[in-house]
């Protein structure tokens, strides 16, 4: 499974077709962030803005944080004020698809204009350093004996990305995902505490979040949902390597307001393509431990549709959606 394999070649061709414009500069770029300061959306938007300025691709960059509704408040604002948002880009990620599938909000990513992804993070399955589980296969074997043996922590509610990614991995390992004992915590840091305290046996989280604790020798990462091993964690195997046909990408990318003209969309595509290739962005990306993922325009729209289909299937199988 997974949504990026079919688009890497497509995206590569798109990049070749986007001929760099010498001296391309946007006078003003406004970045809309659907969460508070310090979160993943905020860090990605501000990192991109910093690189745009330092590389000379933008003359000025402003930021606006609008929290609420799991990101939906910012989406509603962008849609309602679209005629005033000609230079605005909204940062978002995989949860925007989950919001659409849950049907709890009338407006979704389909009401916006997908511009481009910029980075990816992958799911990681983590145990304490002194855990009895040395491999993913041992987790699954114990789970199949009795699902109560394995409690899985996550940093958000049931039906969130941490939950669904774990359910996908268990399902593709031949285990019944409906028996999954998912323990929700209010934030990833608290979920990690739950793991380290022994309240749970396994943590489903983002790979970049798990790397820091692994470096401190507090946890071991049994597997990641990346399509191949990532450069900043070369010792961590993928699910594919442990015999599980599953992968999952938590992308982060930008959307424009509805009604954005094709000319302005092309300008955004070029701007972000140039950002992606700049040394200023590469420095920030490497420091943050983000993985390259640059899917542009129509390929991004197709990417979203594919991931929505996969998440919808998982939610139906878990009884979270009819």
N, C-alpha and C positions, 0 to 999 in steps of 0.2 A: 504494500500500500504506500501511500505518500503522494504528495502533490508537486514535488519539484522536479522529478526526473524528466518528465515530458516537456519541461519548459526551459531547461538549461540550454539546449541547442537553439530553441526558438529565440530565447533572450540573447544568445550570442549573436545571432543573425541581426536582431534588432539593433544591438550595439554597433555592429559593423555598418548598419545603414544610417545610424545617427552621426552625421559628419560633424565633428566639433566646430563650433563657431568661435572664431578668434575674438577675444575681448568680450565674450558674453557676460553681461552684468545686468542683474535686476536691481533697480533702484531701491525697492523695498520688498521685503518678504516678511509676512506675518505668520507665525507658527502657532496654531491652536492646539492646546494640549488638554485632552479629556480626563485629566486627573491632577492630583496635587503635586507639589514639588518633591523631588527625590525619587519618584517612581520610575518604572522602566520607560513609560511614554515620555516623561519629562526629560530623563537623561538622554534619550535618543534624539528628541527634538532639539534640545540645547546643544548637544554634540554636533548635530548637523548644522545648526545655525552658526556655531562657533567656526566650523570648518568653512562654511560659505563666506563668512567675513574675512577670515585669515587668508583664504585663497584668492580673494578679490572677486569672487563670483557674485557677491551681493554687496551693495553699498551700505545697507542697514537691515538688521533683522530684529523683529520684536516678538514677544512671547505673551501668550494669554492662557492661563490655567483655568479651566472650567470643569470642576468635579461634579460627580453625581450620576446615578443611574448606570454605573458600570461603563461610563463613556457616552451614554446615550444623550445626556444633557448637552454635551458639546456638539454632537451630531445635529440635534434639533436646532441649536443656535445657528450653526453654519447654514442649514437649509433655510431657516426663517430669514436670515440676513444675507442671502446669497448675492443679491444685487449690490451689496457693499463689500463683497469679499473677493475682489478680483485678484488680489495678491496674497491670498490666504491659503495655507496648506494645513490640513488636519493630520496629526500623527495618530495612527491606530495600530491594532494588531489582531491576532486571532480571536480574542473575545468579542470583537464586533460581529463575527459570524455567529457565535453562540447566542448573542442577544437576538439576532434575527430568527434563529431556529426556535428559541423559547417563546417567541411571539408576544413578549410582554411590552413591546414598544412599537408604535405604528411605523416608525421610520428606521431604515437600516442602511447598511453600506451600499445597497442597490440604488439608493436615492442620491448617492454622491458620485463623483467621478474618480475612479481609481487612477492614480498617477504612477507610482512605482514603489516597490519595496526597497529597503536599504540594508537591513540586517536580518539575521535569523538567530533564534535561540532554539535549543532542542530540549526535549524532555529528558530527565535523568532519573534513575531509580537507585536510591541511596540507602545504605545500611550503616549502622555504627561500626566503628573500627573493630570492636570486639564481638560483633555479631557472629552467631553460629553459621550464618549463611555466607558461603564463599562464592556462590555463583547464582545466576538467574535460574538455572535449572533446579537448584535446591529449593529456591523460593516456590517455584511452580509445583514441585513434587510434594512439598509440605502442604501447600494450598489444596492440592487435589485430594490429599488424605483427609483434610478437614479445613475448610475455608476459615474457620475461627482461629486457626494458628497464625494467620497473617493479617494484621491490621495495617492499613495503608494510610499514611498521613498526607494531607495536602493543605495548601495555604489559602483555600477558599471553599465555598459551599459545595454541596453535592451538585453534580451537573456542571461544575466548573471545568476549566481546562485540565487542571491537575487530576481530577477524577476521571475525565474522559480519556486522557492519555494512558492512565494506568489500566482502565477497562479495555482499551484497545490492545495493549501489550498482553494482558492476561488472556483475552479472547484469542488472539493470534498464537498464543502458546498452548491452545487446546484446553484452557480452563474456562469455567462458567463465569462470565463477568458479572452476572446478576447476584452472585454470592459474595462479591467483593465487599469487604468491611472497610469502607472509606471513612476516615475520621477527619472532619473538616476543622481547620484552625483559622483564626482571623489573622492572616498574613503568613508569608513563607518563613519568617524568622521564628514564629511561634510553632509552626509545624516542625521545624528543625529541632526545637527544644523538646517537642513531644517525642521525636525519634531518639534523641540523645538521652532522655530520661527513661526510656524503655516503655513508654506508653504505647508506642507502635513499633512494628518490626521493619517497616519499609516506608520510605518517603518518596513521593512523586513530586518533582519540582523541576525548575529550569536548570539546565546544565551549567550556565554561567554562575548561578547562585550556589551550586554545589561545589564548584571548583575551589573556592576560597577555603572552605572547611576541609576539603580533601588535602589541600596544601598544608594545613595545620595538623594533619594526621588524626582528625577526629572522625572522619567517615570514609567509607569506600563506595565507589560508584560501580554498580554491577553492570549497567548497560545504559546506553543513550539511544534516543530515537533518531539520531542523525543518519543520513544515507551512507555516510562513510566517516571514519574517525576524523575528529577535528584537530587542527594544528595545535591548539592550546591545551588539549587533553589527549595526547597521542596514546596514552596507556589505557584509555577507557574504550571497551569494545562497543560496537553497535548491537542492536537487537538482531540484525541480520547475521552477525558473526556468531551469536549464541543460538542460532537456529530458529529465529522468530521472524516471520515475514511481515514486519511492521516498521514504519517510520513516520515521524510527525515533525512538522516544522511550525514553530511559533514565530511567524514573521512580524516585522514592524515596518510600516510603510506610510506613504502619504496619500491623501485624498484631496481633491479640489471641490469647490462648491458646485452644486447643480447649475447647469447653464453655462459652464465654462466653455469658451469657444474652442474649436479645434486648433486654432492658431496658438492660443494661450496654453492649451494642453501640450502641444509640441514644444513650446518654450519650456514648460515645466519638465518634460521628458529630457530635454537637452541639459537643463540646469542640473538635474539630479544625476544624470549620466556623467557630467563633468565633475560634480561633487564626488561621486563614487571613485573617480580615477585620480583625485587630488591627493597629494602627499599629506595635506593637513587632515583630511578625513581618515586616511590610513593610520595616521598616528593615534587619532582618537579611537578608532575601531579596535586597533590592536591593544591599546591600553585598557579598554573596557572588556575585552574578550569576546567581542561580537563576531559572528561569522558572516562572511560576504553573502549577500543575496540581493541581486539587482534584477528584478523582473518588471518590465516597463509596459505601460499602456494596455493594449488589448491582451497581451500575454498575462498581465496582472489580473485582468477581469476573468480570464479563463482559469487562472490559478485559484482565485477566490471561489468560483463556481465548483471546481473540483473538491476543494477542501470542505465546502458547505455540504456537498453530497456525502462525503465520508463521515463528517460529524453527525449528520442527520441519521445515517445508518446506525452509528454507534448509540445514539440517544434512543432510537426506536428499540434496539436490542436490549437496552438497559431499562426499558419501560418508562423512560423520562419523556417520551413524546410518542403520540399515536400516528 
